[in-house]
Amino acid sequence: MPRLPWRRREHPRKLPDFLNVPWTLRDLLLFGLAWLGLQVVFILVLRAMAPAVPAASQFLSGLVDGNIGVSFAFSLIDAGIGMGVIAVILRKYGVGWKVLGWQPVNIRRMVLYMLGILVFFVVSVNVVLLLVTILVPHFNPNQAQQNDFTQAAGSHHNLALIALVLLPPILEETIFRGFIFPALSKRMGVVWGAIFSSVIFGVAHWQANVSIYTFVLGLLLCFMYVRLRSIVPGIFLHMANNYLAFLALSGK
């Protein structure tokens, strides 16, 4: 008996070759544990050194007090640890940074995608925030993001510019789109890989309205990575988004 058309099983769409990375979900877990664990080790070492080394004691005090210079230094250390752990994993599999999406891209095509996605993002994120506001009591979509650098955008302009606009897009696109997204896509498909990596991206920003904002942004950045096969456009779009937020903070 011939199989009826509506009973035919569709074959899953083939994973794009550039997303077929060698690392696995286990490597993602090890990356997260190593990144967080090494930060904890760094702090514990400073605490052990603090009684005998004044600089270590001052650094710890600066972290507690929110000293902008110390917070900036720790951000650089944090980024260095994260990229260092990824470098170890890449070396384990004998691949380079190009596998993470650090690939050249056509400038004209990149600019067109960036403009289109930026416009779509502004519209879509406002729709999503409106829906959440209607469905979730006491949700505040306009709550200002709080960290040492957002509060120092006006008084420490250059440090805040680097810490908020330049550094996070490079680190986050490498980790979330270049490293996490492909590994999840290899296991569960591109769509679910984009959704779950964007959920992780949103949760990493902790604050509810910011998490929703970054979740939507993460989905669009995954889409652009799939279309352009490079995380470089996503880095520039991410920077543009952060710069607009930075201008608003600087003007307060």
C-alpha positions as CSV (number, residue, x, y, z in Angstrom):
1,M,0.0,0.0,0.0
2,P,1.5,3.4,-1.0
3,R,2.2,5.8,1.8
4,L,-0.2,8.7,1.9
5,P,1.2,12.1,1.2
6,W,0.2,13.5,4.6
7,R,1.9,10.6,6.4
8,R,5.2,11.3,4.7
9,R,7.9,12.2,7.1
10,E,9.9,15.3,6.3
11,H,13.6,15.0,6.6
12,P,15.2,17.6,8.9
13,R,16.9,20.4,7.1
14,K,20.6,19.7,6.8
15,L,22.9,21.6,9.2
16,P,25.0,24.2,7.4
17,D,28.6,23.0,7.1
18,F,30.0,26.0,9.0
19,L,27.8,25.2,12.0
20,N,29.0,21.6,12.2
21,V,31.7,22.4,14.7
22,P,33.8,19.7,16.5
23,W,33.0,20.7,20.1
24,T,30.0,19.2,21.9
25,L,27.5,20.0,24.6
26,R,30.0,18.5,27.1
27,D,32.5,21.1,26.0
28,L,29.9,23.9,26.6
29,L,29.4,22.7,30.2
30,L,33.2,22.4,30.8
31,F,33.6,25.9,29.4
32,G,31.0,27.4,31.7
33,L,32.5,25.6,34.8
34,A,36.0,26.6,33.8
35,W,35.1,30.3,33.1
36,L,33.2,30.7,36.4
37,G,35.6,28.5,38.4
38,L,38.7,30.4,37.3
39,Q,37.1,33.7,38.3
40,V,36.4,32.2,41.7
41,V,40.0,31.0,42.0
42,F,41.2,34.4,41.1
43,I,39.2,36.0,43.9
44,L,40.3,33.4,46.4
45,V,43.9,33.9,45.5
46,L,43.5,37.7,46.0
47,R,41.9,37.0,49.4
48,A,44.8,34.8,50.4
49,M,47.3,37.4,49.3
50,A,45.4,40.4,50.8
51,P,46.9,40.3,54.3
52,A,50.5,40.5,52.9
53,V,49.9,42.3,49.6
54,P,48.3,45.8,49.9
55,A,47.5,45.8,46.1
56,A,45.4,42.7,46.4
57,S,43.5,44.1,49.4
58,Q,42.9,47.3,47.5
59,F,41.6,45.4,44.5
60,L,39.2,43.4,46.5
61,S,37.9,46.6,48.3
62,G,37.5,48.3,44.9
63,L,35.4,45.4,43.7
64,V,33.1,45.6,46.7
65,D,32.9,49.4,46.6
66,G,32.3,49.5,42.8
67,N,35.4,51.4,42.0
68,I,35.2,52.0,38.2
69,G,38.9,51.4,37.6
70,V,38.9,48.1,39.5
71,S,35.7,47.0,37.9
72,F,37.2,47.8,34.4
73,A,40.3,45.8,35.2
74,F,38.2,42.8,36.4
75,S,36.1,43.0,33.2
76,L,39.3,42.6,31.2
77,I,40.5,39.7,33.4
78,D,37.0,38.1,33.0
79,A,37.1,38.5,29.2
80,G,40.6,37.1,29.1
81,I,39.7,34.1,31.1
82,G,36.7,33.4,28.9
83,M,38.6,33.7,25.6
84,G,41.5,31.7,27.1
85,V,39.2,28.8,27.9
86,I,37.8,28.9,24.4
87,A,41.3,28.9,23.0
88,V,42.1,25.8,25.0
89,I,39.0,24.0,23.6
90,L,39.9,25.1,20.0
91,R,43.4,23.8,20.5
92,K,42.0,20.5,21.8
93,Y,40.2,20.0,18.4
94,G,43.0,21.4,16.3
95,V,40.9,24.3,14.9
96,G,41.3,28.0,14.8
97,W,39.2,31.1,15.5
98,K,37.7,31.1,12.0
99,V,35.6,28.1,13.1
100,L,33.9,30.4,15.6
101,G,32.8,32.7,12.8
102,W,35.7,35.1,12.7
103,Q,35.4,35.2,8.9
104,P,35.6,38.1,6.4
105,V,32.3,39.3,4.9
106,N,31.1,41.4,2.0
107,I,30.8,45.0,3.4
108,R,27.8,46.0,1.3
109,R,25.9,42.9,2.2
110,M,26.8,43.3,5.9
111,V,25.6,46.9,6.0
112,L,22.3,46.0,4.3
113,Y,21.7,43.2,6.8
114,M,22.6,45.4,9.7
115,L,20.3,48.2,8.8
116,G,17.4,45.8,8.1
117,I,17.8,43.8,11.3
118,L,18.3,46.9,13.4
119,V,14.9,48.3,12.2
120,F,13.2,44.9,12.7
121,F,14.7,44.6,16.1
122,V,13.4,48.0,17.3
123,V,9.9,47.1,16.2
124,S,9.9,43.5,17.4
125,V,11.5,44.0,20.8
126,N,8.9,46.8,21.6
127,V,6.1,44.4,20.6
128,V,7.5,41.6,22.8
129,L,8.0,44.0,25.8
130,L,4.4,45.3,25.3
131,L,3.0,41.7,25.4
132,V,5.0,40.8,28.5
133,T,3.8,44.0,30.2
134,I,0.2,43.0,29.5
135,L,0.7,39.4,30.6
136,V,3.0,39.9,33.6
137,P,1.8,42.1,36.5
138,H,4.3,44.7,37.8
139,F,6.7,44.1,35.0
140,N,8.7,47.3,34.2
141,P,10.0,47.4,30.6
142,N,11.7,50.7,31.3
143,Q,13.8,49.7,34.3
144,A,17.3,51.1,33.8
145,Q,20.1,48.5,33.6
146,Q,22.2,48.7,36.7
147,N,26.0,48.1,36.9
148,D,29.1,50.1,37.7
149,F,29.6,51.2,34.1
150,T,26.1,52.3,33.3
151,Q,26.3,54.6,36.4
152,A,29.7,55.9,35.3
153,A,28.8,56.6,31.6
154,G,28.9,60.3,32.2
155,S,31.7,60.7,34.7
156,H,34.1,58.1,33.3
157,H,33.2,58.3,29.6
158,N,36.2,56.5,28.0
159,L,36.3,53.5,30.4
160,A,32.5,53.1,30.2
161,L,32.6,53.3,26.4
162,I,35.1,50.4,26.3
163,A,33.4,48.4,29.0
164,L,29.8,48.8,27.6
165,V,30.2,49.3,23.8
166,L,33.4,47.7,22.6
167,L,34.3,44.8,24.8
168,P,31.0,43.0,25.4
169,P,30.1,42.5,21.7
170,I,33.4,41.0,20.9
171,L,33.3,38.6,23.9
172,E,29.6,37.8,23.7
173,E,29.4,37.2,19.9
174,T,32.4,34.9,20.1
175,I,30.9,32.9,23.0
176,F,27.2,32.9,22.4
177,R,27.0,33.0,18.6
178,G,30.3,31.5,17.6
179,F,30.7,28.9,20.3
180,I,27.4,28.0,22.0
181,F,25.0,28.4,19.1
182,P,26.7,26.0,16.7
183,A,27.1,23.3,19.4
184,L,23.4,23.5,20.3
185,S,22.4,23.6,16.6
186,K,24.4,20.4,15.9
187,R,22.4,18.6,18.6
188,M,18.9,20.1,18.2
189,G,18.8,22.0,14.9
190,V,19.3,25.6,13.9
191,V,16.0,27.0,15.1
192,W,16.1,25.4,18.6
193,G,19.9,26.1,18.8
194,A,19.1,29.8,18.2
195,I,16.3,29.8,20.7
196,F,18.2,28.1,23.5
197,S,21.5,30.0,22.9
198,S,19.4,33.2,23.0
199,V,17.7,32.1,26.2
200,I,21.2,31.6,27.8
201,F,22.2,35.0,26.4
202,G,19.2,36.7,28.0
203,V,19.5,34.9,31.3
204,A,23.2,36.0,31.5
205,H,22.0,39.6,31.7
206,W,20.0,38.8,34.8
207,Q,17.6,41.8,34.8
208,A,14.1,40.8,33.6
209,N,13.5,43.6,30.9
210,V,17.2,43.4,29.8
211,S,17.0,39.6,29.5
212,I,13.9,39.9,27.2
213,Y,15.6,42.6,25.2
214,T,18.8,40.5,24.7
215,F,16.9,37.4,24.0
216,V,15.2,39.0,21.0
217,L,18.6,40.5,19.9
218,G,20.2,37.1,20.3
219,L,17.7,35.5,17.9
220,L,18.4,38.1,15.2
221,L,22.1,37.8,15.7
222,C,21.9,34.1,15.2
223,F,19.8,34.7,12.0
224,M,22.5,37.1,10.7
225,Y,25.3,34.6,11.5
226,V,23.5,31.9,9.6
227,R,22.9,34.2,6.6
228,L,26.3,35.8,6.4
229,R,28.4,32.9,7.9
230,S,30.4,35.4,10.0
231,I,30.0,36.8,13.5
232,V,31.7,40.0,12.4
233,P,28.5,41.7,11.3
234,G,26.9,40.6,14.6
235,I,29.7,42.3,16.5
236,F,29.2,45.6,14.7
237,L,25.4,45.4,15.1
238,H,25.9,44.6,18.8
239,M,28.2,47.5,19.1
240,A,25.7,49.8,17.4
241,N,23.0,48.7,19.7
242,N,25.1,49.2,22.8
243,Y,26.3,52.6,21.6
244,L,22.8,53.9,21.3
245,A,22.1,52.8,24.8
246,F,25.4,54.4,25.9
247,L,24.5,57.7,24.4
248,A,21.2,57.6,26.3
249,L,23.1,56.9,29.6
250,S,25.7,59.6,28.9
251,G,23.1,62.2,28.4
252,K,21.5,61.6,31.8
